[in-house]
Amino acid sequence: MGTRPKELAELLASVRAQTAEAARTVVVANGCAMPEVPPWVEAVQLEENRGVTGGRNAALAHLGDMDLVLDLDDDGLLVSDDVFATITALYEADEGLGIVGFRIADETGLTQRRHVPRLRAGDPMRGGLVTGFLGGAHVLSVKMLREVGPWPEAFFFAHEETDLAWRAIDAGWQVRYAPQLLLQHPRTSPARHAFFYQVNARNRVYLARRHLPAVLVPVYLGVWVALTLARTRTLVGLRAWFAGFAEGWRTECGHRKPMRWRTVFQLARLGRPPVI
């Protein structure tokens, strides 16, 4: 978005400092002026803000035929210089690995519970197979993307990672949380975005419409209505959430392909059944 030139410069410096060099590095200017970037960085200029999903898809289209793609938020920082080497080793050891998610911690080393991709989130250092990953830092197998498709552009932002993870797992790929891969990131709240409540609700409906067996749709959405009523403390937030919920039913969300029941049971075994 062009609002963090200092943070972006520091992130790119941490990318350049890696012991294993990146094949290519791309910065996407998402409907803003391209900030100054080093000559070894490829710039992709979008005329309008296409959101998180559209920006990532633009980068994928620009990169073309790669093996692995690492997405990084522009206000993150790679603390260690062996991140790329570790990523390479993880994928070389497991041909079924589709997505690897990083651990995200603030400058004090604290990982927020919402940044641990499982229900039992007390220990952020416990890695393993999971059902989701964090958008701020993750690695994607391009072979997997060719099979399951790109980011869902209609989402713009919020829950796009869940959409991609569900598709990957349904296609037989693994999603792994690797806490040894660390992205330092300022502590934030998702509600910092003005229309968080709206897109959060809309995209919950999109997830259900796109991926859940019909019998689970009312269960999943009913659980999230109840949780929202219990958690949201502002009337403005509730109004925006229910407006987004209605929008999710009346707007186009992309192709519907319900996950197999085998995938439902696999998600449940991994601790996150697709009803919460």
C-alpha positions in Angstrom: 0.0 0.0 0.0 3.1 2.3 0.0 2.6 3.3 3.6 5.6 1.6 5.2 8.7 2.5 3.2 11.0 2.1 6.2 9.7 -1.3 7.1 9.7 -2.5 3.5 13.4 -1.4 3.2 14.3 -3.3 6.4 12.4 -6.4 5.2 14.1 -6.4 1.8 17.5 -6.1 3.6 16.7 -9.2 5.7 15.7 -11.0 2.4 19.0 -10.0 0.9 21.0 -11.2 4.0 19.8 -14.8 3.7 22.5 -17.4 3.3 20.5 -19.1 0.5 19.7 -16.6 -2.1 16.2 -16.0 -3.4 15.8 -16.8 -7.1 13.6 -13.7 -7.6 12.1 -11.0 -5.4 9.0 -9.1 -6.3 7.3 -6.2 -4.6 3.6 -5.5 -5.6 2.4 -1.9 -5.4 -1.3 -2.5 -4.8 -3.0 0.6 -6.2 -0.4 3.0 -5.0 2.9 4.5 -6.2 5.7 2.1 -6.2 8.1 2.9 -3.4 11.8 3.0 -4.0 13.2 -0.5 -4.2 16.7 -1.9 -4.8 17.7 -2.8 -8.4 17.6 -6.6 -7.7 13.8 -6.3 -6.8 11.2 -6.7 -9.5 8.3 -4.2 -9.3 4.7 -5.0 -10.2 2.5 -2.0 -10.4 -1.3 -2.4 -10.0 -3.5 0.4 -11.1 -6.1 -0.3 -8.4 -6.1 -2.0 -5.0 -7.0 -5.6 -5.7 -6.6 -6.6 -2.0 -4.4 -9.2 -0.5 -5.7 -11.9 -2.8 -5.4 -9.9 -6.0 -1.9 -8.6 -5.1 -0.6 -12.1 -4.4 -2.1 -13.4 -7.6 -0.4 -10.6 -9.6 2.9 -11.6 -8.1 2.3 -15.3 -9.0 1.4 -14.3 -12.6 4.6 -12.2 -12.8 6.8 -14.9 -11.4 5.6 -17.6 -13.7 7.0 -21.1 -13.4 8.7 -21.3 -10.1 9.0 -24.2 -7.6 8.2 -22.3 -4.3 6.8 -18.9 -3.5 7.3 -17.1 -0.2 4.8 -14.4 0.7 5.8 -11.8 3.2 3.9 -8.8 4.7 5.7 -5.5 4.1 6.0 -4.7 7.8 7.5 -8.1 8.7 11.2 -8.9 9.3 13.2 -12.1 8.9 15.3 -12.2 12.0 17.4 -15.3 11.1 19.5 -15.5 8.0 18.8 -19.3 7.4 15.1 -19.0 6.6 15.4 -19.8 2.9 17.7 -22.7 3.6 15.3 -24.2 6.2 12.4 -23.8 3.7 14.3 -25.7 1.0 15.2 -28.5 3.5 11.5 -28.8 4.6 10.3 -29.2 1.0 13.1 -31.5 -0.1 12.2 -33.8 2.9 8.5 -34.1 2.0 7.1 -34.2 -1.5 3.5 -33.9 -0.2 4.2 -30.6 1.5 1.9 -27.9 -0.1 2.0 -25.0 2.4 4.4 -24.0 5.2 3.3 -21.4 7.7 5.7 -19.3 9.8 5.5 -18.4 13.5 4.8 -14.7 13.9 6.1 -12.9 17.0 6.4 -9.2 17.9 9.6 -7.4 18.8 9.4 -8.8 22.3 9.2 -12.4 21.1 5.5 -12.7 22.0 3.2 -14.7 19.7 -0.5 -13.9 19.9 -2.8 -16.8 20.4 -4.7 -16.0 17.2 -1.4 -16.4 15.4 -1.1 -20.1 16.3 -3.0 -22.1 13.7 -4.7 -24.6 16.0 -7.3 -24.5 18.7 -4.9 -25.5 21.5 -2.6 -22.4 21.1 -0.8 -22.3 24.4 2.6 -23.4 23.0 3.5 -21.5 19.8 6.7 -23.6 19.5 4.8 -26.8 18.8 4.8 -27.4 15.1 3.3 -30.0 12.9 0.5 -30.6 10.5 -2.4 -28.1 10.8 -5.5 -26.9 8.9 -4.5 -23.3 8.3 -1.6 -20.9 8.1 -0.9 -17.2 8.5 -1.0 -14.7 5.7 1.9 -12.6 6.9 4.5 -15.3 6.1 4.0 -18.6 4.3 5.5 -20.7 1.6 3.4 -22.2 -1.3 4.3 -25.1 -3.6 3.7 -23.9 -7.1 2.9 -27.5 -8.1 0.1 -27.4 -5.5 -1.2 -24.1 -6.8 -1.4 -25.4 -10.4 -3.6 -28.2 -9.0 -5.9 -26.3 -6.6 -5.9 -22.8 -8.2 -4.8 -19.4 -7.1 -6.0 -17.1 -4.3 -9.7 -16.4 -4.3 -9.8 -12.8 -5.5 -13.4 -12.2 -4.4 -12.3 -12.4 -0.7 -10.0 -9.3 -1.0 -8.7 -10.0 2.5 -9.8 -12.2 5.5 -10.0 -16.0 5.5 -8.3 -16.3 2.1 -5.7 -18.5 3.8 -8.4 -20.9 5.1 -9.9 -21.1 1.6 -6.5 -22.1 0.1 -5.7 -24.5 3.0 -9.0 -26.3 2.7 -8.5 -26.7 -1.1 -4.9 -28.0 -0.6 -5.9 -30.5 2.1 -8.8 -31.7 0.0 -6.4 -32.3 -2.9 -4.1 -34.4 -0.7 -1.5 -31.8 0.2 -0.1 -31.2 3.6 -0.1 -27.9 5.5 2.6 -27.6 8.1 3.2 -25.0 10.9 7.0 -24.6 11.2 7.7 -22.4 14.3 11.4 -22.5 13.6 10.6 -20.1 10.7 10.1 -16.7 12.4 8.7 -13.5 11.0 9.0 -10.6 13.4 5.8 -8.5 13.0 4.3 -5.6 15.0 1.5 -6.6 17.4 -1.8 -5.7 15.7 -5.5 -6.3 15.8 -7.4 -7.4 12.7 -10.1 -4.9 13.6 -7.6 -2.1 12.7 -9.0 -2.3 9.2 -12.2 -0.2 9.0 -14.2 -2.8 7.1 -12.8 -5.8 9.0 -16.3 -6.8 10.5 -17.9 -6.7 7.0 -15.4 -8.8 5.1 -14.9 -11.1 8.0 -18.6 -12.1 7.9 -18.9 -12.0 4.1 -15.9 -14.3 3.7 -17.2 -16.7 6.3 -20.3 -17.2 4.1 -18.0 -17.4 1.0 -16.1 -20.2 2.7 -19.2 -22.2 3.5 -20.7 -21.7 0.0 -17.5 -22.7 -1.8 -16.3 -25.6 0.3 -18.6 -27.1 2.9 -20.9 -30.1 2.3 -24.5 -28.7 2.4 -25.4 -30.2 5.8 -22.4 -28.4 7.4 -23.2 -24.9 6.0 -25.8 -24.0 8.6 -23.8 -25.5 11.4 -20.6 -23.6 10.5 -22.4 -20.3 10.0 -24.6 -20.8 13.0 -21.5 -21.3 15.2 -20.0 -18.1 13.9 -23.1 -16.1 14.4 -23.2 -17.2 18.0 -19.5 -16.5 18.5 -19.8 -13.0 16.9 -22.8 -12.1 19.2 -20.8 -13.2 22.2 -17.5 -11.5 21.3 -18.4 -8.3 19.5 -18.7 -5.4 22.0 -19.9 -2.6 19.6 -23.2 -2.1 17.9 -21.4 -0.6 14.9 -19.3 -3.8 14.6 -22.4 -6.0 14.8 -24.2 -4.0 12.2 -21.2 -4.2 9.9 -20.8 -8.0 10.5 -24.4 -8.8 9.7 -24.3 -6.5 6.6 -21.3 -8.5 5.5 -23.1 -11.8 6.3 -26.0 -10.7 4.0 -23.5 -9.6 1.3 -21.9 -13.1 1.4 -25.2 -14.6 0.2 -26.1 -12.2 -2.5 -22.7 -11.7 -4.2 -20.5 -13.9 -6.4 -17.9 -15.9 -4.5 -16.5 -18.2 -7.2 -16.8 -21.9 -8.0 -18.5 -24.2 -5.5 -16.6 -27.5 -4.9 -17.6 -29.1 -1.6 -14.8 -30.9 0.2 -14.9 -34.6 0.6 -16.1 -36.1 3.8 -12.7 -37.7 4.1 -11.3 -34.1 4.3 -13.9 -33.1 6.9 -12.7 -36.0 9.1 -9.1 -35.2 8.4 -9.6 -31.6 9.5 -11.3 -32.9 12.7 -8.4 -35.2 13.4 -6.0 -32.3 13.1 -8.0 -30.5 15.7 -10.0 -28.0 13.6 -13.3 -29.5 12.3 -14.8 -27.2 9.6 -17.6 -26.0 11.8 -15.6 -23.5 13.9 
